Amino acid sequence: MLRPLLGRQSIEECGVIMFDEELRELTDRRIDLANKYATERKAYGEVKSEIDIIYAAHILRLTEKRKALGYETGLIMLMAELGQEFQDSYKSLIQHYNNYKAIERMIDAVESKITANQSLMRFYREQEERA
């Protein structure tokens, strides 16, 4: 982990190499997460488009049964009518949505860690310059 400056130690003695390695690892992790995010977001978009097309094809018939029909209510009615295949598509939609939202939170956490490390590096450099 990171150690603070003790006395007149230089940044190199305190582990600037460790900072650099950790930042490199965090940056690589950020890139991996960004790629996973793009994949999940694309999959979500494809499933959402598929569901919207099916919904649009059935909306007139659904509104005959119920005049004030919301989107979610219409999806529930379609799940009841169209069966397992549509239910699987809807489950896939929800799963891809949850996955890309979780990846967003992980990206935010990694970015916070990167920012914290950069702040520590700046702090140590300022301390060294003052000494």
ChimeraX attribute file (.defattr): number of C-alpha atoms within 10 A of each C-alpha:
attribute: neighborCount
match mode: 1-to-1
recipient: residues
	/A:1	6
	/A:2	12
	/A:3	9
	/A:4	12
	/A:5	17
	/A:6	9
	/A:7	9
	/A:8	11
	/A:9	14
	/A:10	17
	/A:11	18
	/A:12	10
	/A:13	12
	/A:14	16
	/A:15	17
	/A:16	17
	/A:17	12
	/A:18	14
	/A:19	20
	/A:20	14
	/A:21	12
	/A:22	17
	/A:23	18
	/A:24	13
	/A:25	13
	/A:26	18
	/A:27	16
	/A:28	12
	/A:29	16
	/A:30	19
	/A:31	13
	/A:32	13
	/A:33	18
	/A:34	17
	/A:35	13
	/A:36	16
	/A:37	20
	/A:38	14
	/A:39	14
	/A:40	20
	/A:41	17
	/A:42	14
	/A:43	17
	/A:44	21
	/A:45	15
	/A:46	13
	/A:47	18
	/A:48	19
	/A:49	13
	/A:50	15
	/A:51	18
	/A:52	14
	/A:53	12
	/A:54	15
	/A:55	16
	/A:56	11
	/A:57	11
	/A:58	13
	/A:59	16
	/A:60	11
	/A:61	10
	/A:62	18
	/A:63	13
	/A:64	10
	/A:65	9
	/A:66	11
	/A:67	9
	/A:68	10
	/A:69	15
	/A:70	10
	/A:71	12
	/A:72	9
	/A:73	13
	/A:74	18
	/A:75	21
	/A:76	13
	/A:77	13
	/A:78	19
	/A:79	17
	/A:80	12
	/A:81	10
	/A:82	11
	/A:83	10
	/A:84	11
	/A:85	10
	/A:86	19
	/A:87	16
	/A:88	12
	/A:89	16
	/A:90	19
	/A:91	13
	/A:92	16
	/A:93	21
	/A:94	14
	/A:95	14
	/A:96	22
	/A:97	17
	/A:98	14
	/A:99	16
	/A:100	22
	/A:101	15
	/A:102	13
	/A:103	19
	/A:104	16
	/A:105	11
	/A:106	16
	/A:107	20
	/A:108	13
	/A:109	13
	/A:110	18
	/A:111	16
	/A:112	12
	/A:113	16
	/A:114	20
	/A:115	13
	/A:116	12
	/A:117	18
	/A:118	15
	/A:119	12
	/A:120	16
	/A:121	17
	/A:122	12
	/A:123	14
	/A:124	19
	/A:125	16
	/A:126	12
	/A:127	16
	/A:128	15
	/A:129	9
	/A:130	8
	/A:131	10
